[in-house]
């Protein structure tokens, strides 16, 4: 039996990068995948590919920073599938700048998507999970939340906030059958990262004890484990998937 057979899984930011890899993996493991993303073209392409391989998936255009949009998308998902079992809060953006040069707009944009978006989705989706007595919420943090990073005051603040939010949600929802955990990816070879200059990529790899960048599929596997019944006794944890960079 597949690990996510009969489960309905929302993956925010599922049109590209880590979210796309997760959508494909979850579909192969039997889940009905619901992609929430702003990029309708790429999201639809992922859904079509999942359908072509025999999986089940759909796409909703959602700005997770908007509570109203998330609330409506939650209602539509429940109307279509009857339940929500898994939420992967993967959507995120960067607006990097030093503290001196960072604008209030750059700060707010990252906080809105990377922190408030997690709150919006968890709040709206968890109600159905509690009603059904079962749920898995996995929030995406980052290794930079653990040690900081030059030029990312906004991003680090948001991702550190996600870890604290995860622990609190885990305390509140655990007794109701809903576990909440976080994944903190390290340097991952997404399409965006691979476009960086070769010397920059070499420098990133040199910092990792394993000696290479991670693959999007390796983060997807961490999501899969925490979303599966095998992780039923894991709650409030932050799993670093970083090749040992935080050692």
C-alpha positions in Angstrom: 0.0 0.0 0.0 1.2 3.5 -0.8 2.1 5.7 2.1 -0.4 8.4 1.5 -3.2 6.3 0.0 -6.6 8.1 0.2 -5.1 11.2 1.7 -5.8 14.7 0.5 -2.7 16.9 0.6 -2.5 20.7 0.1 0.9 21.9 -1.0 1.4 25.6 -1.1 3.9 26.9 -3.6 3.5 23.6 -5.4 4.0 25.0 -8.9 7.8 25.0 -8.7 10.9 24.1 -6.8 10.5 22.1 -3.6 6.7 22.3 -3.9 6.7 20.8 -7.4 9.0 17.9 -6.3 6.7 17.3 -3.3 3.6 17.4 -5.4 5.0 14.7 -7.7 6.2 12.5 -4.9 3.0 12.8 -2.9 1.0 11.9 -6.0 3.1 8.8 -6.6 2.5 7.8 -2.9 -1.2 7.8 -3.5 -2.3 11.3 -2.3 -4.7 13.5 -4.0 -2.6 16.6 -4.4 -4.1 20.1 -4.2 -1.6 22.8 -5.3 -2.1 26.3 -4.0 0.0 28.8 -5.9 0.0 32.2 -7.6 1.6 30.8 -10.8 -1.4 29.3 -12.7 0.6 28.3 -15.8 3.3 26.3 -13.9 0.7 25.0 -11.4 -1.4 23.6 -14.2 1.6 22.0 -15.8 2.4 20.1 -12.6 -1.2 19.0 -12.4 -1.2 17.8 -16.0 2.0 15.8 -15.5 0.6 14.2 -12.4 -2.6 13.2 -14.3 -0.4 11.9 -17.2 1.3 9.6 -14.7 -2.0 8.3 -13.3 -2.1 10.5 -10.2 -4.8 12.8 -8.8 -4.2 16.5 -8.5 -5.9 19.9 -8.9 -4.8 23.6 -8.8 -6.2 26.6 -7.1 -4.8 30.1 -7.6 -4.2 31.3 -4.1 -2.2 34.1 -2.5 -1.5 32.6 0.9 -0.8 36.0 2.3 -4.5 36.8 2.0 -6.6 35.3 4.7 -9.8 35.7 2.6 -8.3 33.8 -0.3 -7.0 31.0 1.9 -10.4 30.7 3.6 -12.2 30.4 0.2 -9.7 27.9 -1.1 -10.1 25.8 2.0 -13.8 25.7 1.5 -13.5 24.8 -2.2 -11.0 22.0 -1.4 -13.4 20.6 1.2 -16.3 20.9 -1.1 -14.4 19.0 -3.9 -12.7 16.3 -1.8 -14.7 16.2 1.5 -11.6 16.5 3.7 -8.1 17.8 4.1 -5.5 15.4 5.7 -2.2 17.1 5.0 -1.0 20.7 4.7 2.5 21.4 3.5 3.2 25.1 4.1 5.9 25.4 1.5 5.2 28.8 -0.2 7.9 31.4 0.3 9.7 34.4 -1.2 12.9 36.3 -0.7 13.5 40.0 -0.9 17.2 40.1 0.2 18.9 43.2 1.3 21.1 44.4 4.1 19.4 46.0 7.1 20.6 49.4 6.1 19.1 49.1 2.6 16.1 47.0 3.3 12.8 48.9 2.7 9.7 48.5 4.8 8.0 47.0 1.7 10.7 44.3 1.4 10.3 43.5 5.0 6.5 43.3 4.9 6.3 41.2 1.7 8.5 38.4 3.1 6.7 38.5 6.5 3.3 38.4 4.7 4.1 35.3 2.7 6.6 33.4 4.8 5.1 33.9 8.2 1.5 35.2 8.0 0.8 32.9 5.1 1.7 29.9 7.3 -0.7 31.2 10.0 -3.5 31.8 7.4 -3.2 28.3 6.0 -2.8 26.5 9.3 -5.7 28.3 10.9 -8.1 27.7 8.0 -7.2 24.1 7.3 -6.7 22.8 10.9 -10.5 23.2 11.6 -11.3 20.4 9.2 -8.5 18.2 10.5 -9.7 18.6 14.1 -13.2 17.7 13.1 -11.9 14.5 11.5 -9.5 13.8 14.4 -6.5 13.5 12.0 -4.1 15.8 10.4 -0.5 16.5 9.4 0.8 20.1 9.1 4.4 20.5 7.9 5.8 24.1 7.9 8.9 25.0 5.9 11.5 26.9 7.8 15.2 27.2 6.9 18.6 26.5 8.3 19.2 30.3 8.3 16.5 30.5 11.0 19.0 28.6 13.2 22.1 30.7 12.6 21.1 33.9 10.8 22.3 35.0 7.3 23.8 38.2 6.0 21.3 40.3 4.0 18.2 38.3 5.1 16.8 40.0 8.2 13.3 39.7 6.9 13.6 36.0 5.7 15.4 34.9 8.8 12.9 36.6 11.1 10.0 34.9 9.2 11.6 31.4 9.2 12.5 31.7 12.9 9.0 32.7 13.6 7.8 29.6 11.7 9.7 27.4 14.2 8.1 29.0 17.2 4.7 28.9 15.6 5.2 25.2 14.8 5.9 24.4 18.5 2.9 26.3 19.7 0.5 24.8 17.1 1.9 21.3 18.0 1.0 21.9 21.7 -2.5 23.1 20.8 -3.4 20.5 18.2 -1.6 17.4 19.3 -4.3 16.1 21.5 -6.8 16.6 18.7 -5.1 14.2 16.4 -3.1 16.8 14.4 0.7 16.8 14.5 2.6 19.9 13.5 6.3 19.8 12.5 8.8 21.9 10.5 11.5 21.1 8.0 14.5 23.4 7.7 16.2 22.9 4.3 19.8 23.9 3.7 21.3 24.8 0.4 19.1 23.1 -2.2 19.7 22.8 -5.9 16.5 24.3 -7.2 16.3 25.7 -10.7 16.7 29.2 -9.3 19.8 28.3 -7.3 21.4 26.4 -10.2 21.3 29.6 -12.3 23.8 31.2 -9.9 27.5 31.7 -11.0 29.6 28.6 -10.8 31.9 30.1 -8.2 29.0 30.9 -5.9 27.7 27.4 -6.2 31.2 26.0 -5.4 31.3 28.2 -2.3 28.0 27.0 -1.1 29.0 23.3 -1.6 32.2 23.9 0.3 30.3 24.9 3.4 28.4 21.6 3.5 30.0 18.7 5.2 28.5 16.2 2.8 30.1 18.3 0.0 27.1 19.0 -2.3 23.9 20.8 -2.5 20.7 19.0 -1.6 18.1 17.9 -4.1 14.5 19.1 -4.1 13.4 15.5 -3.9 15.4 15.1 -0.7 13.3 17.8 1.0 10.2 16.2 -0.5 11.1 12.9 1.2 11.3 14.7 4.5 7.9 16.2 4.0 6.7 12.7 3.0 8.0 11.1 6.2 6.5 13.7 8.5 3.2 13.5 6.6 3.1 9.7 6.9 1.7 7.5 9.6 5.3 6.5 10.4 5.8 9.9 12.0 2.7 9.7 14.2 4.7 10.3 17.4 6.7 13.2 16.1 5.2 16.5 17.0 6.6 20.0 17.4 10.0 19.0 15.9 12.2 20.9 13.4 14.0 18.5 11.0 17.1 20.0 9.5 17.8 18.6 6.0 21.0 20.4 5.2 23.9 18.0 4.7 25.2 18.9 8.2 25.8 22.6 7.6 24.4 23.5 11.0 26.9 21.2 12.9 
